[in-house]
């Protein structure tokens, strides 16, 4: 039961860190408060819960399977996984087909999504490492 609560705390903390990073990037980019980027939350929430979290657990399980204990390497792998969905967003924009071009990688949307997924990946990786260390004691 302790393991369940530890992993639940890791998931919640990683999501909260992602939201904080999203809001920090939002304010650093000087995006107005009434912008449409705040409408991303329902999509990010669903994508995070149903796609990103299972993938994070699978990636971490693969690291455990191959006995790779590096927090930095696991965080880097999770960050790379988070960048992949961020690059697919232009294809689904407005329920139409928008082409991916080099300007997208400098856009506010890409920066916001990457900040969210990077923060969740780093906090998830650190949380799993700490929980693995504390649960084995």
N, C-alpha and C positions, 0 to 999 in steps of 0.2 A: 504494500500500500504506500510505503514511503517513496518508492520509485515512481509510482503514478503521480503523486503530488509534486515530486521534483520535476518531472517532465512537463506537467501542466504549468508549473511556475516558469519553466524555461520558455515554453511556447508563448505565454502571456507576456513575459518580459521581452522576448525578441520582437513580438508584434508592437509593443509599446515603444521600444527603441526605434523601430522602423517609422512609426508615426511621428515621433519626435524629430528624427532625421528629415522626414518629408516636410514637416512644418519649418524646420530650420532652413532647409534649402529654399522653401517657399518664401521665407522672409529675407534670406540673403539675396535672392534673385529679384527682390522688390516687386513681386507679383501682387497686384491689388487683391484686397480681401474678397471682393465679389467675383473673382475669376471662376472660370469653369473647371479649373483644376481641382477644386474641392469636390466636384462630382465624381472624381476618381475613386473615392473611398469605398463605395459598394463593390465596385469591380475588383479593387485591390484586396478587399476583405475576402471575397469569395475565392479569388485566385490564390491568395495566401493560404487559406484554410484547406482547400480541396486539391491544390496542385503543389504548391511550394513546400508545405509542411511534410507531406508524404515523401516528396523527393529529398528533402533535407534528411529525414530519417533513413531513407534508403542509402543515400550517399555516406552518412555517418556509419551505417551498418557495414557498408563495404569497406570503409576504413578500418573498422574493428575486425572484420573478417581477414583482411590482409595484414593485420597487426601494425597499422600505421598510427602512431600516437601523436602526431604533430598537430597542434592547435592551429598554427599558421597555415599549414597545408590544407587542413580541412576547411578553414575559413576561406582560403583562396578558392577552393573547389566550389564552395557554396556561393561565393560572390560571382564566380563565372556562371553558375547555374542561374543566378538572379539576373544577369545581364541578358541572357538568352530571351526570356519573356519580354524584357524591356525593348528589345529590337523587333519583336513581332507586333507591337502595338500599332505601327502605321498601317499594317495590312488589315486591321480590323476597324480603323477609324471611320466613324459615321456609318457603319454597316456597309461601307463600300470598300473599294480596293484603292489604297493609296500606295504609291511606290516608295520604297525605302531609298533615300538618297543620303548623301553625306551631310546635308544640313540638319537632318534629324538628330545626329549625334551631338550637335551643339544646341539643340532646342531645349526649352525649359521642361518639356514633358519628359524627355529622356533623362535629364539631370534629376528631376524629382523621383522618377521610378528607380533609377540606379541608386539614389541615396536611400530610398526605402529598402530595397533588396540588399544593399551592402550592409546597412545597419542590422537588419534581421539576421543576415548570415554571420556577421561577426559575433553578435550577442548569442546566437544559437550555438555557435561553435564553442565559445567560451563557457556557456552554460552546460553544455554536454560534457566538456572536459572537467569542469568543477564537480558536476554530479557524478561522473564516473569515478573521480578521485574520492569524493566523500562517501559514496555508496560502497566502495570496496574496503573502506577502513572498518 
